[in-house]
Amino acid sequence: MMDSLLLGKIDPIAFRLLGWPVRWYGLLIGIGMVLAYFMTAQEAKRKQISEETMSDILFWTIIFGFIGARLYYVIFRLDYYLANPHLILQIWQGGIAIYGGIIAGIITIFILSRRYKVNFFDVLDIAAPAILLAQIIGRWGNFINQEAYGYATSRAFLESIWIPDWIINQMQIAGTYYHPTFLYESVWNLLGLIILLVFREKKSFFKEGEIAASYIIWYGLGRVWIEGMRTDSLYLGPLRVSQWLSAVLIIGGLIFIYYRRKKYPTLPYYSDNRQK
């Protein structure tokens, strides 16, 4: 790896285990999931949800969320994967979509919340910041794979916005520099994570379900403009799927917050049954 760094490129293989390559892409996604798991489990204790219950919900949400993320990507590139079915399971080459994971995860949480008789919105609110954390880390896998980048730009521009040389070097692909959209999204998500964590600590600020809704709104706002820079977007006809879905989710999140506050003025706050 050091030789690769000296050459300005990062080897996508982090190390080999018994001869098998362990790629940065999968390693970073795994690290993100593990940290998100512990972050969620810790907050669940403060919301007085049993460790066993939350562990089961998290385990199956991660499993089905990951499957959903891959399935979403494959569906929107169906012609390619029907012609190359042997590539469907090769996720180490990239190709998972966060919105697919979010949709599958929400469905899984809904089903399991009913099964374990815990508040669905509480679980969503607990999970939302942890999902952002996983996304922040996971996007660096795209960076190392040299994928999910933006349109062409100049080295001078990248230097002008104080991006380190080792990132700029990795964003030179076939002699052309590209916008590090992975970095823009990672930083945007980090800012969102800080905001959610700060205001989550405030008493009587978020009502039930509003942390999750705020996550959707924040992530959607960032994704709308960042997706417009991407060169590898998934399309439905002439439309960038993620841009339009982001717009729908932003509007939906705002309506959700407004409607529930208007319709249910006595709706409990997230902090009501949260231990310090």
C-alpha positions as CSV (number, residue, x, y, z in Angstrom):
1,M,0.0,0.0,0.0
2,M,2.8,2.4,0.8
3,D,4.2,2.1,-2.7
4,S,0.8,2.9,-4.1
5,L,0.6,6.0,-1.9
6,L,4.0,7.2,-3.1
7,L,2.8,6.8,-6.7
8,G,-0.3,8.8,-5.8
9,K,-2.7,5.8,-6.0
10,I,-4.2,3.7,-3.3
11,D,-4.3,-0.1,-3.8
12,P,-7.9,-1.2,-3.5
13,I,-6.7,-4.3,-1.7
14,A,-6.0,-3.5,2.0
15,F,-4.3,-6.8,2.8
16,R,-4.5,-10.5,2.1
17,L,-5.8,-13.0,4.6
18,L,-4.7,-16.6,3.9
19,G,-4.1,-15.6,0.3
20,W,-7.5,-14.0,-0.1
21,P,-7.6,-10.3,-0.9
22,V,-9.5,-8.1,1.6
23,R,-10.5,-4.9,-0.2
24,W,-10.8,-1.5,1.3
25,Y,-14.3,-1.2,-0.1
26,G,-15.7,-4.1,1.9
27,L,-13.5,-3.4,4.9
28,L,-14.7,0.2,5.2
29,I,-18.4,-0.8,4.8
30,G,-17.9,-3.4,7.5
31,I,-16.3,-0.9,9.8
32,G,-19.1,1.5,9.2
33,M,-21.7,-1.1,10.0
34,V,-19.9,-2.3,13.2
35,L,-19.6,1.3,14.5
36,A,-23.2,2.0,13.6
37,Y,-24.3,-1.1,15.4
38,F,-22.6,-0.1,18.7
39,M,-23.8,3.5,18.4
40,T,-27.3,2.3,18.0
41,A,-27.1,-0.3,20.8
42,Q,-25.8,2.3,23.2
43,E,-28.6,4.8,22.4
44,A,-31.2,2.0,22.6
45,K,-30.2,1.5,26.3
46,R,-30.9,5.1,27.0
47,K,-34.3,4.7,25.3
48,Q,-34.9,1.7,27.6
49,I,-35.1,-0.9,24.8
50,S,-33.6,-4.2,25.8
51,E,-30.2,-5.1,24.4
52,E,-31.5,-8.5,23.1
53,T,-34.4,-6.9,21.2
54,M,-32.3,-4.2,19.7
55,S,-29.6,-6.6,18.7
56,D,-32.1,-8.8,16.8
57,I,-33.6,-5.8,15.1
58,L,-30.2,-4.4,14.1
59,F,-28.9,-7.7,12.9
60,W,-31.7,-8.3,10.5
61,T,-31.9,-4.7,9.5
62,I,-28.2,-4.7,8.4
63,I,-28.7,-8.0,6.5
64,F,-31.8,-7.0,4.6
65,G,-30.6,-3.4,4.2
66,F,-27.5,-4.6,2.5
67,I,-29.5,-6.9,0.3
68,G,-31.8,-4.1,-0.5
69,A,-28.9,-1.8,-1.4
70,R,-27.5,-4.2,-3.9
71,L,-30.9,-5.2,-5.3
72,Y,-31.8,-1.5,-5.9
73,Y,-28.6,-1.0,-7.8
74,V,-29.1,-4.1,-9.9
75,I,-32.7,-3.3,-10.7
76,F,-31.7,0.1,-12.2
77,R,-29.0,-1.5,-14.3
78,L,-31.0,-4.6,-15.1
79,D,-30.1,-4.9,-18.7
80,Y,-26.4,-5.0,-17.8
81,Y,-26.8,-7.6,-15.1
82,L,-29.1,-9.8,-17.2
83,A,-26.3,-9.9,-19.7
84,N,-23.7,-10.5,-17.0
85,P,-25.5,-12.4,-14.2
86,H,-22.3,-13.7,-12.8
87,L,-21.5,-10.1,-11.7
88,I,-24.6,-9.7,-9.5
89,L,-22.9,-11.0,-6.4
90,Q,-19.5,-9.3,-7.0
91,I,-20.2,-6.4,-4.6
92,W,-16.5,-6.0,-3.9
93,Q,-16.4,-4.2,-7.3
94,G,-18.8,-1.6,-6.0
95,G,-22.5,-1.2,-6.8
96,I,-24.7,-0.7,-3.8
97,A,-27.3,2.1,-3.5
98,I,-28.0,3.7,-0.1
99,Y,-31.6,4.4,-0.9
100,G,-32.2,0.7,-1.5
101,G,-30.7,0.0,1.9
102,I,-32.8,2.7,3.6
103,I,-36.0,1.4,2.0
104,A,-35.3,-2.2,2.9
105,G,-34.1,-1.2,6.4
106,I,-37.3,0.8,7.2
107,I,-39.5,-2.2,6.1
108,T,-37.4,-4.5,8.2
109,I,-37.6,-2.2,11.3
110,F,-41.4,-1.9,10.8
111,I,-41.9,-5.6,10.8
112,L,-39.6,-6.4,13.7
113,S,-40.9,-3.4,15.8
114,R,-44.4,-4.9,15.6
115,R,-43.0,-8.4,16.4
116,Y,-41.1,-7.2,19.5
117,K,-43.7,-4.6,20.5
118,V,-41.4,-1.6,20.5
119,N,-42.1,1.8,19.1
120,F,-41.4,1.9,15.4
121,F,-40.5,5.6,15.4
122,D,-38.2,5.3,18.4
123,V,-36.2,2.6,16.6
124,L,-36.0,4.8,13.4
125,D,-34.9,7.8,15.5
126,I,-32.2,5.7,17.3
127,A,-30.9,4.3,14.0
128,A,-30.8,7.5,11.9
129,P,-27.6,9.1,13.3
130,A,-25.9,5.6,13.1
131,I,-26.8,5.3,9.4
132,L,-25.2,8.7,8.8
133,L,-22.0,7.4,10.5
134,A,-21.9,4.3,8.4
135,Q,-22.4,6.4,5.2
136,I,-19.6,8.8,6.2
137,I,-17.2,5.9,6.5
138,G,-18.5,3.8,3.6
139,R,-18.1,6.6,1.0
140,W,-14.3,6.3,1.4
141,G,-14.6,2.9,-0.2
142,N,-15.9,4.6,-3.3
143,F,-12.8,6.9,-3.1
144,I,-10.4,4.0,-3.0
145,N,-12.2,2.2,-5.8
146,Q,-12.1,5.4,-7.9
147,E,-15.8,5.4,-8.5
148,A,-18.9,7.5,-7.7
149,Y,-16.9,10.6,-8.7
150,G,-18.1,13.9,-10.3
151,Y,-17.5,15.6,-13.6
152,A,-14.0,16.6,-14.8
153,T,-12.3,19.5,-13.1
154,S,-8.8,20.9,-12.7
155,R,-6.1,20.2,-10.1
156,A,-5.9,23.9,-9.5
157,F,-9.6,24.0,-8.5
158,L,-9.3,21.0,-6.1
159,E,-6.2,22.7,-4.5
160,S,-8.2,25.9,-4.2
161,I,-10.8,24.3,-1.9
162,W,-8.0,22.9,0.4
163,I,-8.3,19.2,-0.6
164,P,-5.2,17.3,0.5
165,D,-2.8,16.1,-2.2
166,W,-3.3,12.4,-1.5
167,I,-7.0,12.8,-2.2
168,I,-6.4,14.9,-5.3
169,N,-3.9,12.3,-6.6
170,Q,-6.5,9.5,-6.3
171,M,-9.0,11.7,-8.2
172,Q,-6.8,11.7,-11.2
173,I,-8.2,9.0,-13.4
174,A,-6.8,8.3,-16.9
175,G,-5.1,11.6,-16.9
176,T,-8.1,13.7,-15.9
177,Y,-9.0,15.1,-12.5
178,Y,-12.6,14.7,-11.2
179,H,-14.7,16.2,-8.4
180,P,-14.4,14.0,-5.3
181,T,-18.2,13.8,-4.8
182,F,-17.6,11.0,-2.2
183,L,-15.8,13.6,-0.1
184,Y,-18.5,16.2,-0.5
185,E,-21.1,13.7,0.6
186,S,-19.0,12.4,3.5
187,V,-18.4,16.0,4.8
188,W,-22.1,16.8,4.3
189,N,-23.1,13.7,6.3
190,L,-20.6,14.5,9.0
191,L,-22.1,17.9,9.5
192,G,-25.6,16.4,9.5
193,L,-24.5,13.8,12.1
194,I,-23.2,16.6,14.4
195,I,-26.4,18.5,14.1
196,L,-28.6,15.5,14.9
197,L,-26.5,14.5,17.9
198,V,-26.4,18.0,19.3
199,F,-30.1,18.6,19.0
200,R,-30.9,15.1,20.1
201,E,-29.5,16.0,23.5
202,K,-31.8,19.0,23.9
203,K,-34.9,18.3,25.9
204,S,-38.3,18.7,24.2
205,F,-36.8,19.5,20.8
206,F,-37.4,16.5,18.5
207,K,-40.8,14.9,18.6
208,E,-41.2,11.1,18.0
209,G,-40.1,10.3,14.5
210,E,-38.5,13.6,13.8
211,I,-34.8,12.6,14.1
212,A,-35.4,10.0,11.3
213,A,-37.4,12.6,9.2
214,S,-34.6,15.2,9.7
215,Y,-32.0,12.6,8.6
216,I,-34.0,12.0,5.4
217,I,-34.4,15.7,4.7
218,W,-30.7,16.5,5.4
219,Y,-29.4,13.6,3.4
220,G,-31.8,14.4,0.6
221,L,-30.7,18.0,0.4
222,G,-27.1,17.0,0.0
223,R,-27.8,14.2,-2.4
224,V,-29.9,16.4,-4.8
225,W,-26.9,18.7,-5.6
226,I,-24.2,16.1,-5.2
227,E,-25.9,13.6,-7.5
228,G,-26.1,16.3,-10.2
229,M,-22.3,16.2,-10.3
230,R,-22.0,12.5,-10.6
231,T,-21.0,10.7,-13.8
232,D,-22.4,7.3,-12.8
233,S,-25.9,8.1,-11.8
234,L,-28.7,5.5,-12.1
235,Y,-31.3,6.7,-14.6
236,L,-35.0,6.1,-15.1
237,G,-35.4,7.3,-18.7
238,P,-33.8,10.8,-18.7
239,L,-34.2,11.3,-14.9
240,R,-31.5,10.7,-12.3
241,V,-33.2,8.4,-9.9
242,S,-31.5,9.5,-6.8
243,Q,-32.1,13.2,-7.4
244,W,-35.8,12.8,-7.9
245,L,-36.2,10.3,-5.0
246,S,-34.2,12.8,-2.8
247,A,-36.7,15.6,-3.8
248,V,-39.6,13.3,-3.0
249,L,-38.1,12.4,0.4
250,I,-37.3,16.0,1.3
251,I,-40.9,17.0,0.7
252,G,-42.2,13.9,2.4
253,G,-40.1,14.5,5.5
254,L,-41.2,18.1,5.8
255,I,-44.9,17.1,5.4
256,F,-44.4,14.3,7.9
257,I,-43.1,16.7,10.6
258,Y,-45.7,19.4,9.8
259,Y,-48.7,17.1,9.7
260,R,-47.9,15.2,12.9
261,R,-47.2,18.3,14.9
262,K,-50.4,19.9,13.6
263,K,-52.6,16.7,13.9
264,Y,-51.1,15.4,17.1
265,P,-50.0,18.4,19.3
266,T,-49.5,16.0,22.3
267,L,-47.2,13.7,20.4
268,P,-44.4,12.7,22.8
269,Y,-40.9,14.1,22.5
270,Y,-37.9,11.9,21.8
271,S,-36.4,12.9,25.1
272,D,-39.5,12.0,27.2
273,N,-38.4,8.4,27.9
274,R,-34.7,8.8,27.4
275,Q,-32.3,8.4,30.3
276,K,-29.3,10.6,30.7
